[in-house]
Amino acid sequence: MSRSARSVQSLKTGAIAQLLPIVAGYGTVLISTPFVVGRLGLHDFGIWSMTGAIAQYAALFDMGVSRAANRNVALFHAKGDVKSEGAVVGICISVLLLLGSVLIALSLALPSFVERVLRTENLELTRLLILCATLITITGLIARVFAAASIGRGRQVHANIGLAILSTLQALGGVAALVISPSLEAFAIGTAAGTFAGLAAVIIMILSDEKRLIMGLPNLALARDILTFGINSQIAAAGAIMLLQSGKLIAGIMLGPAAAGVYELASRLAMGAQVLGAAIPGALMPHLTRSHIADGWVGVLDQYEYLTRRNAAVALFAPFAMAATAFSGIPLWLGTSKEQVIYVLLALLPGIATNVSTGVCTSLLSAINRTGILAQVAVVGGVAQVAFAVALGYSKGFIGLAIAFGIGVPLVNLASMWYMHSRAKIPMAMFFRGVSGPFGLAVTAFLLSFPIGILAAPDSRASAIWPFCGSAILFVAVYATLGWRRDLLPKASWSAWRHVVAVRVKSRKPR
């Protein structure tokens, strides 16, 4: 067996490792959010959520380098070309440093327009918020490039542990600052400081695993191919952000910062389900890239239906579990019922469910370098969804905005899947066969457990404990029992878990 093959950890190990930063990051955020809202107030919390959204849109100009690093490092690693691996990382880091410099200059020079959007009525505060949000975004992206390169080489565990530490330190930095000073300025500076510490943690974890940080001088000829791939994938990401994240900006601009704060609270839960569902596709893309190099188109297509079924069965658990426990989970989390947050969460989750079920298809298209298809569907779908949300938000207010996302996103996702399959010449029946069982499983578990929260109607943490536990336990029991009985969910043996912990699992193909 070659050195390259020995160094690649298994697909199951990679999928489990992808959960580490998600669970750590979102767990810390969810636990800390009630404290943050209590210290800042819903108005200032809404301003910060809008600031983060603006920085997220600005970061779309990074040319998709973190995704490009993952795919291209996997490509050159499979070919044994270490020099090109290093050049990929050098190109990606250079692009991010350039982008960061431009955004910081703009944040210092042009705060007036942003101030009118955020409604801070304080130019100095606006400068500070945008500066901190930019530093947080760029620093996080640099960390993810290093981690993506390590993951592209099949080294999943240490890189994801580093990202888990980054996510945790980022959240804890803001919390620690609020303990000292309950102000928006302190929260922004503390979050930025936590992100810098997290970047150091990612680098340390990669060095402890690989004994070196592979980064070389940028290569102009290679940069053209990498940026072409990255731009296409970033256009797709822009569409996805418009599809799932534009609501907070629309709510803030049309209805005010408090409305953006309500949307952000629901979105934090919903996006937790989104990133949990994206864990397996995150590990699949380098795996499918290697499979395509080794076995061609037939080799990856043979795995499509099986991987789609497995991915959907795992990915649908989180959004349907959140929906089943929404009426008790929100009071347990925030201390009050906050019906608007519940309704927005329930409106977002159908779109999340359909989105995560498409992960294998999007990973496959990225692996075979057909990202142009992803870009086309993302732009058209994102623009259509934003227009629909603005129209309903303008005519029906906050409820109209929620309805627009509840109806529009699932329809856009289904239309996008049909287009992607037709362009890639993948039979749509393979997708429907793959997801039908997992969706049937998820709907069954939801229908049996959802009434508990409605009937109990809790309005405080104390009254929410037993209905949340009851609906959660029933949902998990039904989902796990039927999922394993129908061979939809993967079964992990104790020996496999010991291998994951010891980081000694050998690479093997899925069935």
C-alpha positions as CSV (number, residue, x, y, z in Angstrom):
1,M,0.0,0.0,0.0
2,S,1.4,3.5,-0.9
3,R,2.2,6.2,1.6
4,S,-0.7,8.2,0.2
5,A,-3.2,5.4,0.8
6,R,-1.9,4.7,4.3
7,S,-2.3,8.3,5.3
8,V,-6.0,8.6,4.3
9,Q,-8.5,8.0,7.1
10,S,-11.7,6.3,6.4
11,L,-14.9,7.9,5.2
12,K,-16.7,7.0,8.4
13,T,-14.0,8.5,10.5
14,G,-14.1,11.6,8.3
15,A,-17.9,11.9,8.7
16,I,-17.7,11.5,12.5
17,A,-14.8,14.0,12.7
18,Q,-16.8,16.6,10.7
19,L,-19.3,16.6,13.5
20,L,-16.7,17.8,16.1
21,P,-16.5,21.5,15.2
22,I,-20.3,21.6,14.6
23,V,-21.2,20.1,17.9
24,A,-18.6,22.1,19.8
25,G,-19.3,25.4,18.0
26,Y,-23.1,25.3,18.0
27,G,-23.3,23.7,21.4
28,T,-21.3,26.6,22.8
29,V,-23.3,29.2,20.9
30,L,-26.7,27.8,21.9
31,I,-25.7,27.6,25.5
32,S,-24.3,31.1,25.5
33,T,-27.0,32.8,23.4
34,P,-29.5,33.4,26.2
35,F,-26.7,35.1,28.3
36,V,-25.6,37.2,25.3
37,V,-29.2,38.3,24.5
38,G,-29.7,39.1,28.2
39,R,-26.6,41.3,28.4
40,L,-26.9,43.0,25.0
41,G,-30.7,43.2,24.7
42,L,-32.6,42.1,21.6
43,H,-31.9,45.4,19.8
44,D,-28.1,45.3,20.0
45,F,-28.2,41.5,19.5
46,G,-30.0,42.2,16.2
47,I,-27.4,44.8,15.2
48,W,-24.6,42.3,15.7
49,S,-26.4,39.6,13.7
50,M,-26.8,42.1,10.8
51,T,-23.2,43.0,11.1
52,G,-22.2,39.4,10.8
53,A,-24.5,38.9,7.8
54,I,-22.8,41.9,6.0
55,A,-19.4,40.5,6.7
56,Q,-20.5,37.1,5.5
57,Y,-21.7,38.6,2.2
58,A,-18.4,40.5,1.9
59,A,-16.5,37.3,2.5
60,L,-18.0,35.9,-0.7
61,F,-15.3,37.8,-2.5
62,D,-12.7,35.2,-1.2
63,M,-13.1,33.3,-4.5
64,G,-14.2,30.2,-2.7
65,V,-10.7,29.4,-1.6
66,S,-11.5,27.1,1.3
67,R,-13.6,24.9,-0.9
68,A,-10.9,25.0,-3.6
69,A,-8.3,24.0,-1.0
70,N,-10.2,20.9,0.0
71,R,-10.9,19.6,-3.5
72,N,-7.5,20.6,-5.1
73,V,-5.4,19.3,-2.3
74,A,-7.3,16.0,-2.4
75,L,-6.6,15.9,-6.2
76,F,-2.9,16.5,-5.9
77,H,-2.5,14.3,-2.9
78,A,-4.1,11.4,-4.9
79,K,-1.5,12.1,-7.6
80,G,1.4,12.3,-5.0
81,D,2.2,15.9,-6.1
82,V,3.3,17.5,-2.7
83,K,4.7,20.7,-4.4
84,S,1.3,21.5,-5.9
85,E,-0.4,20.7,-2.6
86,G,1.7,23.5,-1.0
87,A,1.1,25.9,-3.9
88,V,-2.7,25.4,-3.5
89,V,-2.5,26.5,0.2
90,G,-0.2,29.4,-0.7
91,I,-2.6,30.7,-3.3
92,C,-5.6,30.4,-1.0
93,I,-4.0,32.2,1.9
94,S,-2.7,35.0,-0.4
95,V,-6.2,35.6,-1.7
96,L,-7.6,35.8,1.9
97,L,-4.9,38.2,3.1
98,L,-5.6,40.5,0.1
99,L,-9.4,40.3,0.7
100,G,-8.9,41.1,4.4
101,S,-6.8,44.2,3.6
102,V,-9.4,45.5,1.2
103,L,-12.3,44.9,3.6
104,I,-10.5,46.5,6.5
105,A,-9.7,49.6,4.4
106,L,-13.3,49.9,3.3
107,S,-14.6,49.4,6.9
108,L,-12.4,52.3,8.1
109,A,-13.2,54.6,5.1
110,L,-16.9,54.1,4.3
111,P,-18.9,53.5,7.5
112,S,-21.8,55.9,6.7
113,F,-23.8,53.6,4.5
114,V,-23.4,50.7,6.8
115,E,-24.4,52.8,9.8
116,R,-27.7,53.6,8.0
117,V,-28.3,49.9,7.5
118,L,-27.4,48.9,11.1
119,R,-29.1,52.0,12.6
120,T,-26.4,52.3,15.3
121,E,-26.5,56.2,15.2
122,N,-22.8,56.0,16.0
123,L,-20.1,56.0,13.2
124,E,-17.3,55.0,15.5
125,L,-19.3,52.0,16.8
126,T,-20.1,51.0,13.2
127,R,-16.4,51.2,12.2
128,L,-15.5,49.0,15.2
129,L,-18.3,46.4,14.5
130,I,-17.4,46.1,10.9
131,L,-13.7,45.9,11.6
132,C,-14.2,43.1,14.2
133,A,-16.6,41.2,12.0
134,T,-14.1,41.4,9.1
135,L,-11.2,40.2,11.2
136,I,-13.4,37.3,12.6
137,T,-14.5,36.3,9.1
138,I,-11.0,36.4,7.5
139,T,-9.3,34.7,10.4
140,G,-11.9,32.0,10.4
141,L,-11.5,31.5,6.7
142,I,-7.7,31.2,7.0
143,A,-8.1,28.6,9.7
144,R,-10.5,26.7,7.5
145,V,-8.1,26.7,4.5
146,F,-5.4,25.1,6.6
147,A,-8.0,22.6,7.9
148,A,-9.4,22.0,4.4
149,A,-5.9,21.2,3.1
150,S,-5.4,18.6,5.9
151,I,-8.8,17.1,5.3
152,G,-8.1,17.0,1.5
153,R,-5.1,14.8,2.4
154,G,-7.5,12.5,4.3
155,R,-6.4,13.7,7.8
156,Q,-9.8,14.4,9.2
157,V,-9.6,14.1,12.9
158,H,-7.0,16.6,14.1
159,A,-8.0,19.3,11.7
160,N,-11.6,19.1,12.9
161,I,-10.6,19.1,16.5
162,G,-8.8,22.3,15.8
163,L,-11.9,23.8,14.2
164,A,-14.0,22.7,17.2
165,I,-11.6,24.5,19.5
166,L,-11.8,27.6,17.2
167,S,-15.6,27.7,17.3
168,T,-15.6,27.2,21.0
169,L,-13.0,29.9,21.7
170,Q,-14.8,32.3,19.4
171,A,-18.1,32.0,21.3
172,L,-16.4,32.0,24.7
173,G,-14.4,35.1,23.8
174,G,-17.5,37.1,23.4
175,V,-19.1,35.8,26.6
176,A,-16.0,36.6,28.6
177,A,-16.0,40.1,27.3
178,L,-19.7,40.6,28.2
179,V,-18.9,39.4,31.8
180,I,-16.4,42.2,32.1
181,S,-18.4,44.9,30.2
182,P,-22.0,44.4,28.9
183,S,-21.6,46.4,25.7
184,L,-21.7,45.7,22.0
185,E,-18.1,47.0,21.6
186,A,-16.7,44.6,24.2
187,F,-18.6,41.7,22.7
188,A,-17.2,42.3,19.2
189,I,-13.6,42.7,20.5
190,G,-13.9,39.6,22.7
191,T,-15.3,37.5,19.8
192,A,-12.4,38.6,17.6
193,A,-9.8,37.8,20.2
194,G,-11.3,34.3,20.6
195,T,-11.1,33.8,16.9
196,F,-7.4,34.7,16.8
197,A,-6.8,32.1,19.6
198,G,-8.8,29.6,17.6
199,L,-6.6,30.0,14.5
200,A,-3.5,29.2,16.6
201,A,-5.3,26.1,17.9
202,V,-6.0,24.9,14.4
203,I,-2.4,25.3,13.4
204,I,-1.2,23.5,16.5
205,M,-3.5,20.5,16.0
206,I,-2.4,20.1,12.3
207,L,1.2,20.3,13.3
208,S,0.7,17.7,16.0
209,D,-0.8,15.3,13.4
210,E,1.2,15.9,10.3
211,K,4.4,17.4,11.9
212,R,4.5,20.2,9.4
213,L,2.3,22.9,7.8
214,I,2.3,22.3,4.0
215,M,2.3,25.7,2.3
216,G,4.3,26.7,-0.8
217,L,4.7,29.7,-3.0
218,P,1.7,30.6,-5.2
219,N,1.9,29.3,-8.8
220,L,0.2,31.6,-11.3
221,A,-0.7,28.8,-13.8
222,L,-2.2,26.7,-10.9
223,A,-4.0,29.8,-9.5
224,R,-6.1,30.2,-12.6
225,D,-7.5,26.6,-12.3
226,I,-8.0,26.9,-8.5
227,L,-9.8,30.3,-8.7
228,T,-12.0,29.1,-11.6
229,F,-13.1,26.2,-9.4
230,G,-13.4,28.4,-6.3
231,I,-15.3,31.2,-8.0
232,N,-17.9,28.7,-9.3
233,S,-18.3,27.1,-5.9
234,Q,-18.4,30.6,-4.3
235,I,-21.2,31.6,-6.6
236,A,-23.0,28.5,-5.4
237,A,-22.3,29.5,-1.8
238,A,-23.6,33.0,-2.5
239,G,-26.9,31.6,-3.7
240,A,-27.1,29.3,-0.7
241,I,-26.6,32.3,1.6
242,M,-29.3,34.2,-0.2
243,L,-31.5,31.2,0.1
244,L,-31.1,30.5,3.8
245,Q,-29.5,33.6,5.4
246,S,-31.0,36.7,3.7
247,G,-34.0,36.7,6.0
248,K,-32.2,38.5,8.8
249,L,-31.1,41.3,6.6
250,I,-34.5,41.6,5.0
251,A,-36.1,41.6,8.5
252,G,-33.6,44.2,9.8
253,I,-33.9,46.6,6.9
254,M,-37.7,46.4,6.5
255,L,-38.8,45.8,10.1
256,G,-35.9,47.0,12.3
257,P,-33.0,45.4,14.4
258,A,-35.3,43.7,16.9
259,A,-37.0,41.8,14.0
260,A,-33.5,40.8,12.8
261,G,-32.7,39.6,16.3
262,V,-35.8,37.4,16.4
263,Y,-34.9,35.9,13.0
264,E,-31.3,35.4,14.1
265,L,-32.4,33.4,17.2
266,A,-34.5,31.0,15.0
267,S,-31.7,31.0,12.4
268,R,-29.1,29.9,14.9
269,L,-31.1,26.8,15.6
270,A,-32.0,26.1,12.0
271,M,-28.4,26.6,10.8
272,G,-27.2,24.2,13.4
273,A,-29.4,21.6,11.7
274,Q,-28.0,22.7,8.4
275,V,-24.3,22.4,9.3
276,L,-24.9,19.1,11.1
277,G,-26.5,17.8,7.9
278,A,-23.5,19.0,5.9
279,A,-21.0,17.0,7.9
280,I,-21.2,13.9,5.7
281,P,-21.0,15.8,2.4
282,G,-18.0,17.7,3.8
283,A,-16.2,14.4,4.2
284,L,-17.6,13.0,0.9
285,M,-16.1,15.6,-1.5
286,P,-12.4,14.6,-1.1
287,H,-13.5,10.9,-1.0
288,L,-15.4,11.2,-4.3
289,T,-12.5,13.2,-5.8
290,R,-10.2,10.3,-5.0
291,S,-12.8,7.8,-6.3
292,H,-13.1,9.7,-9.5
293,I,-9.4,9.7,-10.1
294,A,-9.1,6.0,-9.4
295,D,-12.3,4.6,-10.9
296,G,-13.8,7.3,-13.2
297,W,-17.4,8.3,-13.6
298,V,-18.8,4.8,-13.2
299,G,-17.0,4.4,-9.9
300,V,-18.6,7.5,-8.3
301,L,-22.1,6.9,-9.8
302,D,-22.2,3.3,-8.5
303,Q,-22.0,4.8,-4.9
304,Y,-24.6,7.6,-5.5
305,E,-27.8,6.0,-4.4
306,Y,-26.3,4.2,-1.4
307,L,-24.5,7.4,-0.2
308,T,-27.7,9.5,-0.8
309,R,-29.7,7.1,1.4
310,R,-27.1,7.1,4.2
311,N,-26.6,10.8,4.0
312,A,-30.3,11.6,4.1
313,A,-31.0,9.2,7.0
314,V,-28.3,10.9,9.1
315,A,-28.8,14.5,7.9
316,L,-32.6,14.6,8.4
317,F,-32.4,13.7,12.1
318,A,-31.5,17.2,13.3
319,P,-34.1,19.4,11.4
320,F,-36.9,17.0,12.1
321,A,-35.8,16.6,15.8
322,M,-35.8,20.4,16.1
323,A,-39.3,20.7,14.6
324,A,-40.6,17.9,16.9
325,T,-39.4,19.7,20.0
326,A,-39.8,23.4,18.9
327,F,-42.7,24.3,21.2
328,S,-40.8,23.1,24.3
329,G,-37.2,23.6,23.1
330,I,-37.5,27.4,22.6
331,P,-38.9,28.1,26.1
332,L,-36.3,25.7,27.6
333,W,-33.5,27.6,25.7
334,L,-34.6,31.2,26.1
335,G,-36.7,31.0,29.3
336,T,-39.9,32.2,27.5
337,S,-42.1,30.9,24.7
338,K,-41.3,33.6,22.1
339,E,-43.8,32.4,19.6
340,Q,-42.3,34.5,16.7
341,V,-39.0,32.5,17.1
342,I,-40.9,29.2,17.1
343,Y,-42.8,30.1,13.9
344,V,-39.7,31.3,12.1
345,L,-37.8,28.1,13.1
346,L,-40.6,25.9,11.9
347,A,-40.7,27.9,8.6
348,L,-37.0,27.5,8.1
349,L,-36.7,23.7,8.9
350,P,-38.4,22.3,5.7
351,G,-35.9,24.2,3.6
352,I,-33.1,22.9,5.7
353,A,-34.4,19.3,5.4
354,T,-34.6,19.5,1.6
355,N,-31.2,21.2,1.4
356,V,-29.2,18.7,3.5
357,S,-30.7,15.8,1.5
358,T,-29.0,17.1,-1.6
359,G,-25.5,16.9,-0.1
360,V,-24.3,13.9,-2.1
361,C,-25.2,15.4,-5.4
362,T,-23.5,18.7,-4.7
363,S,-20.4,16.9,-3.4
364,L,-20.3,14.7,-6.5
365,L,-20.5,17.7,-8.8
366,S,-17.7,19.5,-6.9
367,A,-15.6,16.3,-7.0
368,I,-15.8,16.0,-10.8
369,N,-15.3,19.8,-11.2
370,R,-18.8,20.6,-12.5
371,T,-19.2,23.5,-10.1
372,G,-20.6,25.7,-12.9
373,I,-23.9,23.7,-12.5
374,L,-24.0,24.5,-8.8
375,A,-23.4,28.2,-9.5
376,Q,-26.2,28.4,-12.0
377,V,-28.9,26.8,-9.8
378,A,-27.7,28.7,-6.7
379,V,-27.8,32.2,-8.3
380,V,-31.2,31.6,-9.9
381,G,-32.7,30.0,-6.8
382,G,-31.2,32.6,-4.4
383,V,-32.4,35.6,-6.4
384,A,-35.9,34.1,-6.8
385,Q,-36.1,33.4,-3.0
386,V,-35.0,36.9,-2.0
387,A,-37.5,38.5,-4.4
388,F,-40.3,36.2,-3.0
389,A,-39.3,37.0,0.6
390,V,-39.2,40.8,0.0
391,A,-42.6,40.8,-1.6
392,L,-44.3,38.8,1.1
393,G,-42.4,40.6,3.9
394,Y,-43.5,44.0,2.4
395,S,-47.1,42.9,2.1
396,K,-47.6,40.7,5.2
397,G,-44.8,41.8,7.5
398,F,-42.9,39.3,9.7
399,I,-45.4,36.4,9.2
400,G,-45.1,36.9,5.4
401,L,-41.4,36.7,5.6
402,A,-41.6,33.4,7.5
403,I,-44.1,32.0,5.1
404,A,-41.9,32.9,2.1
405,F,-39.0,30.9,3.5
406,G,-41.2,28.0,4.6
407,I,-42.6,27.6,1.0
408,G,-40.0,29.0,-1.2
409,V,-36.8,27.3,-0.1
410,P,-38.1,23.7,-0.4
411,L,-39.4,24.4,-3.9
412,V,-36.2,26.0,-5.0
413,N,-34.2,23.0,-3.6
414,L,-36.4,20.5,-5.5
415,A,-36.1,22.5,-8.8
416,S,-32.4,22.8,-8.3
417,M,-32.0,19.0,-7.8
418,W,-34.0,18.3,-11.0
419,Y,-31.7,20.7,-13.0
420,M,-28.5,19.3,-11.5
421,H,-29.4,15.7,-12.2
422,S,-30.5,16.5,-15.8
423,R,-27.2,18.4,-16.5
424,A,-25.0,15.7,-14.9
425,K,-27.0,12.9,-16.5
426,I,-27.8,11.3,-13.2
427,P,-31.2,9.6,-13.2
428,M,-33.5,11.6,-10.8
429,A,-35.0,8.3,-9.8
430,M,-31.8,7.4,-8.0
431,F,-32.2,10.5,-5.8
432,F,-35.8,9.8,-5.0
433,R,-35.1,6.2,-4.2
434,G,-32.3,7.3,-1.9
435,V,-34.3,9.9,0.1
436,S,-37.8,8.3,0.2
437,G,-37.0,5.9,3.1
438,P,-35.2,8.6,5.2
439,F,-38.0,11.1,4.7
440,G,-40.6,8.5,5.6
441,L,-38.7,7.7,8.7
442,A,-38.3,11.3,9.8
443,V,-41.9,12.2,9.1
444,T,-43.1,9.2,11.2
445,A,-40.9,10.1,14.2
446,F,-42.0,13.8,13.9
447,L,-45.8,13.0,13.8
448,L,-45.6,10.8,16.9
449,S,-43.6,13.2,19.0
450,F,-44.6,16.7,17.9
451,P,-48.1,16.8,19.7
452,I,-46.4,16.6,23.1
453,G,-45.1,20.2,22.9
454,I,-48.3,21.6,21.6
455,L,-50.5,19.9,24.2
456,A,-48.2,21.0,27.1
457,A,-47.8,24.6,25.8
458,P,-44.9,25.5,28.1
459,D,-44.0,29.1,28.7
460,S,-41.0,28.9,31.0
461,R,-37.9,26.7,31.5
462,A,-39.5,24.8,34.4
463,S,-42.7,24.0,32.5
464,A,-40.7,23.1,29.3
465,I,-38.4,20.4,30.8
466,W,-40.7,17.4,30.8
467,P,-42.4,18.0,27.4
468,F,-39.0,18.6,25.8
469,C,-37.5,15.4,27.3
470,G,-40.7,13.4,26.4
471,S,-40.8,14.6,22.8
472,A,-37.0,14.3,22.3
473,I,-36.8,10.8,23.8
474,L,-39.8,9.6,21.8
475,F,-38.4,11.1,18.6
476,V,-35.0,9.5,19.1
477,A,-36.4,6.1,20.0
478,V,-38.7,5.9,17.0
479,Y,-36.0,7.3,14.6
480,A,-33.2,5.0,15.8
481,T,-35.4,1.9,16.1
482,L,-37.0,2.2,12.7
483,G,-33.8,3.5,11.1
484,W,-31.6,0.6,12.1
485,R,-34.4,-2.0,11.5
486,R,-34.9,-0.8,8.0
487,D,-31.1,-0.5,7.4
488,L,-31.2,3.3,6.8
489,L,-28.8,4.4,9.6
490,P,-25.2,3.2,9.7
491,K,-24.3,0.8,12.5
492,A,-21.0,1.5,14.3
493,S,-19.4,-1.3,16.3
494,W,-17.4,-0.7,19.5
495,S,-14.2,-1.6,17.7
496,A,-14.9,1.1,15.0
497,W,-15.3,3.7,17.8
498,R,-12.0,2.6,19.4
499,H,-10.3,3.1,16.0
500,V,-11.8,6.6,15.6
501,V,-10.5,7.6,19.1
502,A,-7.1,6.1,18.4
503,V,-7.0,7.6,14.8
504,R,-6.0,4.3,13.3
505,V,-8.9,3.5,11.0
506,K,-7.8,2.1,7.6
507,S,-9.3,3.6,4.5
508,R,-12.1,1.5,2.9
509,K,-14.8,2.2,0.3
510,P,-18.5,2.3,1.2
511,R,-20.6,-0.5,-0.1
